[in-house]
């Protein structure tokens, strides 16, 4: 799951940097997905250490949950018609990416718990 975390982190980072470039470099808020992405990348590398994996993956799930809630709230709080298409796309893509990653984390946590319970 550490590699998956790094991949999703890189995708969010690219989304943020791409949104910033597409916005003409005038909107620092376009970099918000990149901040969440960089956090996930760092946590993904930390999760490669066996002794830190559990804590790092739980922290990554929290980062994804906060990103999902923040992007969804931002997407729903104002009418879409009055905002730039780049902003709407970036927020929607962040909701999708964070949601998929969070679902994968939850599934991984459930599988790990079941595997521990099945051990004698």
C-alpha positions in Angstrom: 0.0 0.0 0.0 3.0 2.3 0.4 3.6 2.4 -3.4 -0.1 3.1 -3.9 0.2 6.0 -1.5 3.1 7.4 -3.5 1.3 7.1 -6.8 -1.8 8.9 -5.5 0.4 11.5 -3.9 2.2 12.1 -7.3 -1.2 12.3 -9.0 -2.5 14.9 -6.6 0.8 16.8 -6.9 0.5 16.8 -10.7 -3.1 18.0 -10.4 -2.1 20.9 -8.2 0.8 22.0 -10.3 -1.1 21.6 -13.5 -4.0 23.6 -12.1 -1.6 26.3 -11.0 -0.1 26.5 -14.5 -3.5 26.4 -16.2 -4.6 29.3 -13.9 -1.7 31.3 -15.2 0.2 31.1 -12.0 -2.1 33.6 -10.4 -3.9 31.4 -7.9 -1.9 30.0 -5.0 -5.0 28.0 -4.0 -4.6 25.9 -7.1 -1.6 24.3 -5.4 -3.8 22.8 -2.6 -4.0 19.4 -4.2 -0.2 19.5 -4.5 0.2 20.0 -0.8 -2.0 17.0 0.0 -0.1 15.1 -2.7 3.3 15.9 -1.2 2.1 14.8 2.2 1.0 11.5 0.8 4.3 11.0 -1.0 6.2 11.5 2.2 3.9 9.2 4.1 4.2 6.6 1.4 8.0 6.6 1.8 7.7 6.4 5.6 5.3 3.5 5.2 8.0 1.5 3.5 9.6 0.9 7.0 7.9 -2.1 8.6 7.9 -0.5 12.0 6.2 2.7 10.8 3.8 1.3 8.2 0.7 1.1 10.3 1.0 4.7 11.6 2.0 6.1 8.3 -0.9 4.5 6.5 -3.4 5.7 9.1 -1.9 9.2 8.8 -2.2 8.9 5.0 -5.9 7.9 5.3 -6.5 11.0 7.5 -4.8 13.2 4.9 -7.0 11.7 2.2 -10.1 12.2 4.3 -9.3 15.9 5.0 -8.5 16.4 1.3 -11.8 14.8 0.3 -13.9 16.8 2.8 -12.1 20.1 1.9 -12.4 19.7 -1.8 -16.0 18.5 -1.6 -17.0 21.4 0.6 -15.3 23.8 -1.7 -17.0 22.2 -4.7 -20.4 22.4 -3.2 -20.4 25.8 -1.4 -20.7 28.1 -4.4 -22.4 27.7 -7.7 -20.2 26.2 -10.4 -21.3 28.6 -13.1 -19.4 31.5 -11.5 -16.0 29.8 -11.2 -13.3 29.0 -13.6 -13.5 25.5 -15.2 -10.0 24.7 -14.1 -10.9 25.2 -10.5 -14.0 23.1 -10.8 -12.1 20.3 -12.6 -9.3 20.4 -10.0 -11.6 20.2 -7.1 -13.7 17.4 -8.7 -10.5 15.5 -9.6 -9.2 15.9 -6.0 -12.5 14.5 -4.6 -12.3 11.5 -6.9 -8.6 10.8 -6.2 -8.9 11.2 -2.5 -12.1 9.2 -2.4 -10.6 6.3 -4.3 -7.4 6.4 -2.2 -9.4 6.5 1.1 -11.5 3.5 -0.1 -8.4 1.6 -0.9 -7.0 2.4 2.6 -10.1 1.2 4.3 -10.1 -2.0 2.4 -6.5 -2.5 3.2 -7.1 -1.9 6.9 -10.0 -4.4 6.9 -7.9 -7.0 5.1 -5.0 -6.5 7.6 -7.4 -7.0 10.6 -8.8 -10.1 9.1 -5.4 -11.5 8.4 -4.3 -10.8 12.0 -7.5 -12.5 13.3 -6.9 -15.6 11.1 -3.5 -16.2 12.6 -3.3 -18.8 15.4 
